[in-house]
Amino acid sequence: MRGNLPIPELPNGEDVWLMVVVTSLRDRRTQQGKRFCDAQARNATGSISLKIWSEVLDAGKEIKPGLWGLTGRVENFQDRQQFVVTEFRPITIEQYREHQGVDPVLPLAYTMDIETLALPDFRERVGPQLERSMRLGNMRLEQQQRYLEDIAAEEERSYKMGALSATSGRILSLAVHVGAVPGMETAGLDQSHSEHVFGIDADGYEQDEKRALRDFLDLLKDFDPDTDEIVGHNVLGFDLPFIFQRCLVNNIRVRPFVDLSEFQVRGVFDTMHHWWLGSKRNVSLDDIAWALGIESSKTAEAEGSKVFEMYHADKLAAIREYNLNDVRVTRQVYERMVECFGR
């Protein structure tokens, strides 16, 4: 049996052994009900998909993300290569280093949140838009009532709500926590966490949105959707589209690193969807945190609905800290969900 060949050079149909980092696993069943496991693995030479059938799973220890020695063979399935595992055993960081010559590159979780603000020029569009909507009968009943009671107040409310669309709002602050995927911590390997904020610097000064977006993209330049994860609360429905829409507005050439059209988007862990077990229903991050006994990121002075007033009161440092606290809470929720539900 040949051993530890570079992944791109693995021969088809020949028994070989590998040392890899298994980065993700998913239990599946065939149409006939037979259990198997789909997984992703990588080492210093490349990445490969794994398939582990029930008889192999039942014969060995439970396999989970981490460092493993694998025996098996490469087969083609639906024009894709996969490594069909016949045996697996855990290995140490020292064994991996000895055979690969480098430390393993473990998956990273990028937990993020954005704070947005309506564009100043949008204010000029609000009045005519509301008047047109009222005249054409396109305004919801509750908004009609507010509009007829106080036009100026409804215009101001609608202007602030412009922060929720990338056509009328911009990114003020974008906070990111970078750390190991829960369960992938490995003894003997430094896996320090880091926090980053783009848009408001550490001294509380505002940065240009275009620069903030470029710096954010630079942080994620090595993101791999097959192994790493972007984590956020409603990140699929709001944060990620908003970020790339603002890249378009700012004429930043970038290929989005996730495909939101996929049925199950690779490389994204949305805590709102996981709370509903995949269903696209709404629940606030604050409500989940309260249910799980996690301290809220909201305070009497700082919360999402107050960002507009905080900005105009020149409380940028407080907005930055609130943005970071939202990310810290999301990370805690993510860790609990992975512990209980898996990835």
C-alpha positions in Angstrom: 0.0 0.0 0.0 1.4 3.4 -1.0 1.3 6.2 1.6 1.0 9.9 2.1 1.0 10.9 -1.6 0.0 14.5 -2.6 -3.7 14.6 -2.9 -3.7 15.8 -6.5 -1.6 12.8 -7.4 -3.7 10.1 -5.8 -4.2 7.2 -8.3 -7.8 6.0 -9.0 -8.7 2.6 -7.5 -5.4 2.0 -5.6 -5.3 1.5 -1.9 -3.4 4.4 -0.2 -3.1 6.1 3.2 -3.3 9.8 4.0 -2.8 12.1 7.0 -5.4 14.9 6.8 -7.5 17.4 8.7 -11.1 16.4 8.5 -12.9 19.7 8.4 -16.6 18.9 8.2 -18.9 15.8 8.2 -22.5 15.2 7.4 -24.5 12.0 8.0 -26.5 10.9 5.0 -28.6 8.0 3.8 -29.0 6.5 0.4 -32.5 6.2 -1.2 -32.5 2.6 0.1 -31.8 3.8 3.7 -28.1 2.8 4.0 -26.2 5.2 6.2 -23.0 6.9 5.0 -21.0 10.0 5.9 -19.9 12.8 3.5 -16.9 14.7 4.7 -14.3 17.2 3.6 -10.6 16.8 4.3 -7.4 18.6 3.5 -3.6 18.6 4.1 -0.7 20.6 2.9 -1.1 19.2 -0.6 -4.8 20.0 -1.3 -8.4 19.1 -0.4 -10.6 16.1 -1.2 -14.1 14.9 -0.5 -14.5 11.7 1.6 -17.2 9.0 1.7 -17.4 6.7 4.6 -19.9 3.9 4.5 -21.8 2.5 7.5 -19.8 -0.7 7.9 -16.6 1.4 8.3 -18.3 3.8 10.7 -19.6 1.0 12.8 -16.2 -0.8 12.9 -14.2 2.2 14.2 -14.3 5.0 16.7 -16.6 8.0 16.1 -15.1 10.2 13.5 -15.3 14.0 14.0 -13.5 17.0 12.7 -9.8 16.9 13.5 -6.6 15.1 12.7 -6.9 11.6 11.2 -5.0 9.0 9.4 -7.1 7.5 6.6 -6.9 4.4 4.4 -8.9 4.0 1.3 -9.0 4.6 -2.5 -10.0 7.3 -4.9 -13.1 6.7 -7.0 -15.1 8.9 -9.4 -18.7 9.6 -8.6 -20.8 11.9 -10.9 -17.6 13.3 -12.5 -16.2 14.1 -9.1 -13.3 12.5 -7.3 -13.9 11.2 -3.8 -11.8 9.2 -1.3 -13.7 6.2 -0.1 -12.5 5.5 3.4 -11.9 1.9 4.5 -10.3 2.6 7.8 -9.6 5.7 10.0 -7.7 6.4 13.2 -6.8 9.6 15.1 -3.3 11.0 14.8 -1.3 13.5 16.8 -0.1 16.9 15.8 3.5 15.5 15.9 2.6 12.7 13.5 1.0 15.2 11.1 4.0 17.5 11.2 6.4 14.6 10.6 4.7 13.5 7.4 3.5 16.9 6.0 6.5 19.0 7.2 4.2 21.9 8.3 1.5 22.6 10.8 -2.1 21.7 9.7 -4.2 24.6 8.4 -7.4 24.3 10.4 -10.8 25.8 9.4 -11.5 29.3 10.6 -14.8 30.9 11.6 -15.3 34.5 10.7 -18.1 35.8 12.9 -19.4 39.1 11.6 -21.9 41.9 12.0 -22.5 45.2 10.3 -23.9 48.6 11.5 -25.4 50.7 8.7 -26.5 54.3 8.2 -28.8 56.0 5.7 -27.0 58.0 3.1 -27.3 61.8 3.5 -28.5 62.2 -0.2 -31.3 59.7 0.4 -33.2 62.3 2.5 -34.1 64.2 -0.7 -35.7 61.1 -2.2 -37.9 60.2 0.8 -40.6 62.9 0.5 -41.3 62.3 -3.3 -41.2 58.5 -2.8 -43.8 58.6 0.0 -46.0 61.1 -1.8 -46.0 58.9 -4.9 -46.6 55.7 -2.9 -49.6 57.4 -1.2 -51.0 58.8 -4.5 -50.8 55.4 -6.2 -52.3 53.5 -3.3 -49.2 51.5 -2.7 -48.7 52.5 0.9 -49.5 50.0 3.7 -52.5 51.0 5.9 -50.4 51.5 9.1 -48.0 53.7 7.1 -50.9 55.7 5.6 -52.1 56.5 9.1 -48.7 57.7 10.2 -48.2 59.7 7.0 -51.6 61.5 7.3 -51.0 62.2 11.0 -47.5 63.7 10.6 -45.9 63.8 7.2 -42.6 65.2 8.5 -42.3 62.5 11.2 -43.0 59.7 8.7 -40.4 61.1 6.3 -37.8 61.1 9.1 -38.7 57.6 10.0 -38.5 56.4 6.4 -35.2 58.2 6.0 -33.7 56.3 9.0 -35.0 53.0 7.6 -32.9 53.7 4.5 -30.1 52.1 6.4 -31.6 48.7 5.8 -31.0 48.8 2.0 -27.7 49.0 0.2 -29.3 51.4 -2.3 -30.0 54.0 0.3 -27.7 53.1 3.1 -24.0 52.4 3.7 -21.8 50.4 6.0 -20.7 52.4 9.1 -19.0 49.7 11.0 -18.1 46.1 10.2 -16.9 43.9 13.1 -15.3 40.5 12.6 -14.1 37.8 15.1 -11.7 35.3 13.6 -11.2 32.1 15.5 -11.1 28.3 15.3 -14.3 26.4 14.3 -15.7 25.0 17.6 -14.5 21.4 18.1 -11.4 21.9 15.9 -9.2 23.1 18.7 -6.0 21.0 18.6 -3.5 20.6 21.5 0.0 21.8 20.6 -1.2 24.2 17.9 -1.5 27.9 18.5 -5.0 29.0 17.5 -5.3 32.5 18.8 -8.5 34.5 18.2 -8.5 38.0 16.9 -11.1 40.9 16.6 -11.2 43.4 13.8 -13.4 46.5 13.1 -13.6 48.2 9.8 -15.2 51.6 9.3 -14.4 53.0 12.8 -10.9 52.8 14.1 -9.7 52.0 17.6 -9.6 55.7 18.5 -13.2 56.2 17.5 -12.6 57.9 14.2 -14.7 57.2 11.1 -13.0 55.6 8.1 -14.1 55.7 4.4 -16.5 53.0 3.5 -14.5 52.0 0.4 -11.4 51.6 2.5 -13.3 49.6 5.1 -14.6 47.2 2.5 -11.2 46.7 1.0 -9.6 46.0 4.4 -12.4 43.5 5.1 -11.9 41.7 1.8 -8.2 41.5 2.5 -8.9 39.8 5.8 -11.0 37.2 4.0 -8.7 36.7 1.0 -7.9 33.1 2.0 -11.5 32.2 2.9 -12.4 28.7 1.6 -16.1 27.9 1.6 -15.5 24.2 1.6 -13.7 24.3 5.0 -14.1 27.8 6.6 -17.3 29.4 7.8 -18.8 32.9 7.8 -20.9 33.2 10.9 -23.6 35.7 11.6 -27.2 36.3 12.6 -29.3 36.8 9.5 -26.0 37.0 7.6 -27.5 35.3 4.6 -30.5 37.7 4.4 -28.8 41.0 5.3 -25.0 41.3 6.1 -23.5 39.4 3.1 -25.7 40.8 0.4 -25.3 44.3 1.8 -21.5 44.0 1.9 -21.2 43.0 -1.7 -23.9 45.4 -2.9 -21.9 48.2 -1.4 -18.8 46.8 -3.1 -20.7 47.2 -6.3 -21.7 50.8 -5.4 -18.1 51.6 -4.5 -16.8 50.1 -7.8 -14.7 47.4 -6.0 -14.0 44.5 -8.2 -14.5 41.3 -6.2 -15.9 37.9 -6.8 -18.4 37.1 -3.9 -16.8 34.2 -1.9 -20.2 32.5 -1.2 -23.0 31.6 -3.6 -26.3 32.7 -2.0 -28.3 31.0 -4.7 -27.3 27.5 -3.4 -30.0 25.6 -1.6 -27.6 25.1 1.3 -25.0 27.8 1.1 -21.5 26.4 1.5 -19.3 28.2 4.0 -22.0 30.0 6.0 -23.5 29.4 9.4 -26.5 31.6 10.0 -27.5 31.5 13.6 -31.1 32.7 12.8 -31.6 29.8 10.4 -30.0 27.2 12.7 -32.4 28.3 15.5 -35.3 27.4 13.2 -33.4 24.2 12.1 -33.0 25.6 8.6 -36.3 27.3 8.1 -36.1 30.9 7.0 -38.0 32.5 9.8 -37.1 35.4 12.0 -35.9 35.6 15.6 -33.7 38.3 17.1 -30.2 37.6 18.3 -31.1 39.2 21.6 -34.0 36.8 22.1 -31.8 33.7 21.4 -29.1 35.0 23.7 -31.6 35.6 26.5 -33.0 32.0 26.0 -29.5 30.6 26.2 -28.5 32.6 29.2 -25.9 34.7 27.3 -25.5 38.3 28.3 -27.1 40.7 25.8 -25.0 43.1 23.6 -27.7 45.7 24.1 -27.5 48.4 26.7 -29.6 51.4 27.7 -27.2 53.6 25.6 -26.4 51.3 22.7 -28.6 49.1 20.4 -29.3 48.8 16.7 -32.2 51.2 16.7 -30.1 53.9 18.4 -27.1 53.9 16.0 -28.5 56.8 14.0 -28.8 59.0 17.1 -25.4 57.8 18.4 -23.7 58.7 15.2 -25.1 62.2 15.1 -24.1 62.6 18.8 -20.5 61.7 17.7 -20.5 58.5 19.8 -18.5 56.5 17.2 -16.4 54.6 19.8 -19.6 53.4 21.5 -21.0 52.2 18.1 -17.8 50.3 17.5 -17.9 48.6 20.8 -21.6 47.7 20.4 -20.8 46.2 17.0 -18.0 44.1 18.5 -20.3 43.0 21.4 -22.9 41.8 18.8 -20.2 39.7 17.2 -19.1 38.3 20.6 -22.6 37.3 21.4 -23.1 35.7 18.0 -19.9 33.7 18.5 -21.2 32.4 21.8 -24.5 31.4 20.2 -22.6 29.7 17.4 -20.5 27.7 19.8 -23.6 26.5 21.7 -25.3 25.5 18.4 -22.3 23.6 17.1 -21.9 21.8 20.5 -25.6 20.8 20.5 -26.4 20.4 16.7 -23.1 20.0 15.0 -22.1 21.8 11.8 
